[in-house]
Amino acid sequence: MLILIFIGSLAALGWLGYGLLPFRPLNARLSGPDPLLQRTLRAVGEGEWKPAEQLLAEAGRDWDLRAYYVQHLSHSAAYDGDTWLRTWTAAHPNDPDAALISACARVDHAWKTRGAQRASATSSEQFKGFHSELLSAREDLARAAAMIPEDPTPLAKEIWVALGLGYPLDTMRSLWGQVTERAPHLCSAHFGALQFMCKKWRGSHVQAREFAARAAQDASLGSLLKVLPLIAWYEEHQVFAEERPTSDAFRSRHLVALVDAALEDAAAAGTHPELPWVRHMLAYFLFRQGRYRESVAQFRHVDGYTLGLPWHYQPFPRLSYRSHRTRAMWGALLRRS
């Protein structure tokens, strides 16, 4: 009896303090609700390829939407099985959409082969397979790009090849010029390029900050590129910093202005497919700034979904999401701010 009371007390404290309970399922594969994409992913998981074909047909030349769909379909092929994709390719060998997903899935498989550990914890055999697969993927992406020359998606995906193989900066600039010629404000491409510029990969804190600032300044409202300076700040002060930033650092006038600009951008983004993961970033920064009611408003749009920054940098992403969400709710309730 005492054991049950003790367990019950711990559960109550966990829920009250950190939102650890109840343990309702969280979706770690998406950043927010998307019924059409979710139905399609279930279908390809059952071996059906036509829903994926229809999904990309409906995206048309909306490059942000097309890149978003391809990203999730290629990830599914690389991590969950590609029977549906091989069936599609066999039925239509020259289908540009099938070729694009296949090429992108090869990039995703390369990163899966490498693993998520730091370089010091990655074996030489993993690196060999990683680099070999990326070299092959680059050829597949070139073939996909030739099929629809105006499509920026294969070029945007090559940024992750560039990151893995360590393209020289001049080569990366040439690739970036080709991407922006086709789609100047493609959100997923900018995120990939910012990662390339980060210190943890091929650049430096200064390069990342400057790239993010230029992109945010040049972007139209609603493109979601004004979140890039926040990501650059997070990479520098959270991922690479020897000491965690203080509450005062989060509440600096500079960072508050960056959050406000990203909020305005998000408010104008309409049905932009990348808006959910931007909301996760905003919810986190607003929480750290003590702006609890604003944070809760962002969490409500994406509640139950955990893909993306900042959670995937944490050892226990879902637990981190639960904790921040619930503390934001308690902050809003108790402080009315």
C-alpha positions as CSV (number, residue, x, y, z in Angstrom):
1,M,0.0,0.0,0.0
2,L,2.8,2.4,0.9
3,I,4.5,1.6,-2.4
4,L,1.4,2.5,-4.3
5,I,1.0,5.8,-2.4
6,F,4.7,6.6,-3.1
7,I,4.4,5.9,-6.8
8,G,1.2,7.9,-7.0
9,S,2.9,10.8,-5.2
10,L,5.8,10.7,-7.7
11,A,3.4,10.6,-10.6
12,A,1.4,13.6,-9.3
13,L,4.6,15.6,-8.7
14,G,5.9,14.7,-12.2
15,W,2.7,15.9,-13.8
16,L,2.4,19.1,-11.8
17,G,6.1,20.0,-12.2
18,Y,7.0,18.8,-15.7
19,G,4.1,17.4,-17.5
20,L,5.6,13.9,-17.6
21,L,2.2,12.3,-17.2
22,P,-0.1,11.3,-18.6
23,F,2.1,9.6,-21.2
24,R,-0.2,10.1,-24.2
25,P,1.5,9.3,-27.5
26,L,3.6,12.0,-29.2
27,N,4.4,12.0,-32.9
28,A,8.1,12.4,-33.4
29,R,7.9,12.1,-37.2
30,L,6.1,15.4,-37.9
31,S,6.3,18.9,-36.5
32,G,2.6,19.5,-36.6
33,P,-0.7,18.0,-37.8
34,D,-1.0,17.2,-41.5
35,P,-3.8,14.7,-42.2
36,L,-3.1,14.4,-45.9
37,L,0.6,13.7,-45.4
38,Q,-0.1,11.3,-42.5
39,R,-2.6,9.3,-44.6
40,T,0.0,9.2,-47.4
41,L,2.8,8.0,-45.1
42,R,0.5,5.2,-43.8
43,A,-0.3,4.2,-47.4
44,V,3.3,4.0,-48.4
45,G,4.0,2.0,-45.2
46,E,1.5,-0.5,-46.5
47,G,3.3,-0.7,-49.9
48,E,1.0,1.7,-51.9
49,W,2.8,4.2,-54.1
50,K,0.0,6.0,-55.9
51,P,-1.0,8.2,-52.9
52,A,2.6,9.5,-52.9
53,E,2.4,10.2,-56.7
54,Q,-0.9,12.1,-56.1
55,L,0.6,14.1,-53.2
56,L,3.4,15.5,-55.3
57,A,1.0,16.1,-58.2
58,E,-1.1,18.3,-55.9
59,A,1.9,20.2,-54.7
60,G,2.6,21.3,-58.2
61,R,5.2,24.1,-58.5
62,D,4.8,25.2,-54.9
63,W,8.4,24.5,-54.1
64,D,8.2,24.8,-50.4
65,L,5.3,22.3,-50.3
66,R,7.0,20.0,-52.8
67,A,10.3,20.0,-50.8
68,Y,8.3,19.3,-47.6
69,Y,6.5,16.3,-49.1
70,V,9.7,14.9,-50.7
71,Q,11.5,15.3,-47.4
72,H,9.0,13.1,-45.5
73,L,8.5,10.6,-48.3
74,S,12.3,10.1,-48.8
75,H,12.8,9.7,-45.0
76,S,10.1,7.1,-44.9
77,A,11.7,5.2,-47.8
78,A,15.1,5.3,-46.1
79,Y,14.0,4.4,-42.6
80,D,10.8,2.5,-42.9
81,G,11.3,0.6,-46.1
82,D,11.2,1.4,-49.8
83,T,9.1,-1.4,-51.3
84,W,6.5,1.1,-52.5
85,L,9.1,3.3,-54.1
86,R,10.8,0.4,-55.9
87,T,7.4,-0.7,-57.2
88,W,6.7,2.9,-58.4
89,T,10.1,3.1,-60.2
90,A,9.6,-0.3,-61.8
91,A,6.2,0.8,-63.1
92,H,7.4,4.2,-64.3
93,P,11.2,4.2,-64.8
94,N,11.4,7.7,-66.0
95,D,8.9,9.3,-63.6
96,P,10.7,12.5,-62.3
97,D,8.9,12.4,-58.9
98,A,9.9,8.8,-58.3
99,A,13.5,9.6,-59.4
100,L,13.6,12.6,-57.0
101,I,12.4,10.7,-54.0
102,S,14.8,7.8,-54.7
103,A,17.7,10.2,-54.9
104,C,16.7,12.0,-51.7
105,A,16.1,8.7,-50.0
106,R,19.7,7.7,-50.9
107,V,21.0,10.9,-49.1
108,D,18.8,10.0,-46.1
109,H,20.2,6.5,-46.1
110,A,23.7,7.8,-46.1
111,W,23.1,9.8,-43.0
112,K,21.4,6.8,-41.4
113,T,24.5,4.8,-42.2
114,R,26.7,7.5,-40.5
115,G,24.6,7.6,-37.4
116,A,23.9,10.6,-35.2
117,Q,27.0,10.4,-33.0
118,R,29.9,12.9,-33.1
119,A,32.7,12.2,-35.5
120,S,34.9,10.9,-32.6
121,A,32.2,8.2,-31.9
122,T,31.7,7.2,-35.5
123,S,33.7,4.3,-36.9
124,S,35.8,4.5,-40.1
125,E,33.6,1.8,-41.6
126,Q,30.5,4.0,-41.0
127,F,32.3,7.0,-42.6
128,K,33.3,4.9,-45.6
129,G,29.8,3.8,-46.2
130,F,28.5,7.3,-45.6
131,H,30.8,8.9,-48.1
132,S,30.3,6.2,-50.7
133,E,26.5,6.6,-50.5
134,L,26.7,10.3,-50.7
135,L,28.8,10.2,-53.9
136,S,26.3,7.9,-55.5
137,A,23.4,10.1,-54.3
138,R,25.0,13.1,-55.9
139,E,24.7,11.4,-59.3
140,D,21.1,10.5,-58.6
141,L,20.3,14.0,-57.6
142,A,21.9,15.3,-60.8
143,R,19.7,13.0,-62.9
144,A,16.6,14.1,-61.0
145,A,17.5,17.8,-61.5
146,A,17.9,17.2,-65.2
147,M,14.3,15.8,-65.4
148,I,12.7,19.0,-64.1
149,P,15.4,21.8,-64.5
150,E,13.3,24.5,-62.7
151,D,12.8,22.3,-59.6
152,P,15.1,23.5,-56.7
153,T,14.4,20.4,-54.6
154,P,17.2,18.1,-55.8
155,L,19.7,21.0,-55.5
156,A,18.5,21.9,-52.0
157,K,18.9,18.2,-51.0
158,E,22.5,18.3,-52.4
159,I,23.3,20.8,-49.6
160,W,23.2,17.8,-47.3
161,V,25.7,16.0,-49.6
162,A,27.9,19.1,-49.5
163,L,27.7,19.1,-45.7
164,G,28.7,15.4,-45.5
165,L,31.4,15.4,-48.1
166,G,32.8,18.8,-47.1
167,Y,32.4,20.8,-50.3
168,P,34.8,23.7,-50.7
169,L,33.2,27.0,-49.9
170,D,33.3,28.1,-53.6
171,T,31.6,24.9,-54.7
172,M,28.9,25.5,-52.0
173,R,28.4,29.0,-53.2
174,S,27.9,27.8,-56.8
175,L,25.3,25.3,-55.6
176,W,23.6,27.9,-53.5
177,G,23.4,30.2,-56.4
178,Q,21.6,27.5,-58.4
179,V,19.1,26.9,-55.6
180,T,18.3,30.6,-55.1
181,E,18.0,31.2,-58.9
182,R,15.1,28.7,-58.9
183,A,13.6,29.6,-55.5
184,P,15.1,32.6,-53.6
185,H,13.3,31.9,-50.4
186,L,13.0,28.1,-50.1
187,C,12.8,27.5,-46.4
188,S,14.2,24.0,-46.2
189,A,17.2,25.0,-48.4
190,H,18.0,27.9,-46.1
191,F,17.9,25.7,-43.1
192,G,20.4,23.3,-44.8
193,A,22.7,26.0,-45.9
194,L,22.7,27.5,-42.4
195,Q,23.7,24.1,-41.0
196,F,26.6,24.1,-43.5
197,M,27.7,27.5,-42.3
198,C,27.6,26.5,-38.6
199,K,30.8,25.8,-36.7
200,K,29.9,22.2,-36.0
201,W,30.0,21.5,-39.7
202,R,31.9,23.6,-42.4
203,G,31.8,27.2,-41.2
204,S,31.9,29.3,-38.1
205,H,29.7,31.2,-35.7
206,V,30.4,34.4,-37.6
207,Q,29.5,32.8,-41.0
208,A,26.3,31.3,-39.6
209,R,25.2,34.6,-38.0
210,E,26.0,36.6,-41.2
211,F,24.2,34.1,-43.5
212,A,21.1,34.1,-41.2
213,A,21.0,37.9,-40.9
214,R,21.3,38.4,-44.7
215,A,18.6,35.8,-45.4
216,A,16.2,37.3,-42.9
217,Q,16.8,40.8,-44.1
218,D,16.2,39.9,-47.8
219,A,13.2,37.7,-47.2
220,S,9.6,38.6,-47.7
221,L,7.2,38.5,-44.8
222,G,5.7,35.0,-44.5
223,S,8.6,33.2,-45.9
224,L,9.6,32.0,-42.4
225,L,13.3,32.9,-43.0
226,K,13.3,35.4,-40.1
227,V,13.6,32.4,-37.8
228,L,17.1,31.8,-39.1
229,P,18.9,34.2,-36.8
230,L,17.3,32.4,-33.8
231,I,18.6,29.1,-35.1
232,A,22.1,30.6,-35.5
233,W,21.9,32.0,-32.0
234,Y,20.8,28.6,-30.6
235,E,23.6,26.8,-32.4
236,E,26.2,29.2,-31.0
237,H,24.9,29.6,-27.5
238,Q,23.2,26.2,-26.8
239,V,24.9,23.6,-28.9
240,F,28.5,24.9,-28.9
241,A,28.7,27.0,-25.7
242,E,30.7,25.6,-22.8
243,E,28.1,27.1,-20.4
244,R,24.4,27.3,-20.9
245,P,23.1,30.8,-21.5
246,T,21.5,32.5,-18.5
247,S,17.9,33.8,-18.4
248,D,19.2,37.3,-18.9
249,A,20.8,36.2,-22.2
250,F,17.5,35.0,-23.5
251,R,15.8,38.2,-22.4
252,S,18.3,40.5,-24.0
253,R,16.9,43.3,-26.2
254,H,18.6,41.8,-29.2
255,L,17.1,38.4,-28.8
256,V,13.6,39.7,-27.9
257,A,13.7,41.6,-31.2
258,L,14.7,38.5,-33.1
259,V,11.8,36.6,-31.6
260,D,9.4,39.4,-32.3
261,A,10.5,39.4,-36.0
262,A,10.0,35.7,-36.3
263,L,6.6,35.9,-34.6
264,E,5.5,38.5,-37.2
265,D,6.9,36.3,-40.0
266,A,5.0,33.3,-38.7
267,A,1.7,35.3,-38.4
268,A,2.0,36.1,-42.1
269,A,3.0,32.6,-43.2
270,G,-0.6,31.3,-43.7
271,T,-0.5,27.6,-44.7
272,H,3.3,27.5,-45.2
273,P,4.2,23.8,-44.7
274,E,7.3,24.6,-42.6
275,L,5.3,26.7,-40.1
276,P,4.9,24.0,-37.5
277,W,8.6,23.5,-36.8
278,V,9.0,27.3,-36.6
279,R,6.3,27.3,-34.0
280,H,8.4,24.9,-31.9
281,M,11.3,27.3,-32.0
282,L,9.1,30.2,-31.1
283,A,7.4,28.3,-28.2
284,Y,10.9,27.5,-26.8
285,F,12.3,31.0,-27.0
286,L,9.1,32.6,-25.7
287,F,9.2,30.2,-22.8
288,R,12.8,31.1,-22.0
289,Q,11.9,34.8,-22.2
290,G,9.1,34.3,-19.7
291,R,6.5,35.1,-22.3
292,Y,4.4,32.2,-21.2
293,R,1.0,33.0,-22.7
294,E,2.6,33.6,-26.1
295,S,4.6,30.4,-25.7
296,V,1.4,28.4,-24.9
297,A,-0.3,29.9,-28.0
298,Q,2.5,28.4,-30.2
299,F,2.4,25.0,-28.4
300,R,-1.3,24.7,-29.0
301,H,-0.8,24.8,-32.7
302,V,1.6,21.8,-32.7
303,D,0.7,19.9,-29.5
304,G,1.4,16.2,-29.8
305,Y,4.1,16.6,-32.4
306,T,7.8,16.9,-31.6
307,L,9.9,16.8,-34.7
308,G,12.5,19.5,-35.1
309,L,14.5,22.1,-33.1
310,P,15.1,22.5,-30.3
311,W,13.9,19.1,-29.0
312,H,16.0,16.8,-31.2
313,Y,19.2,18.3,-29.7
314,Q,18.1,17.1,-26.3
315,P,19.0,13.6,-25.0
316,F,15.3,12.9,-24.5
317,P,13.5,14.9,-27.1
318,R,9.9,14.0,-26.1
319,L,10.6,14.5,-22.4
320,S,12.1,17.9,-23.1
321,Y,9.0,18.8,-25.2
322,R,6.6,17.7,-22.4
323,S,8.6,19.6,-19.8
324,H,8.8,22.9,-21.6
325,R,5.2,22.8,-22.8
326,T,3.8,22.1,-19.3
327,R,6.0,24.7,-17.6
328,A,4.9,27.2,-20.1
329,M,1.3,26.4,-19.3
330,W,1.9,26.7,-15.5
331,G,3.7,29.9,-16.1
332,A,0.8,31.3,-18.1
333,L,-1.7,30.2,-15.4
334,L,0.3,31.5,-12.4
335,R,1.8,34.6,-13.7
336,R,-0.8,35.7,-16.2
337,S,2.0,36.8,-18.6
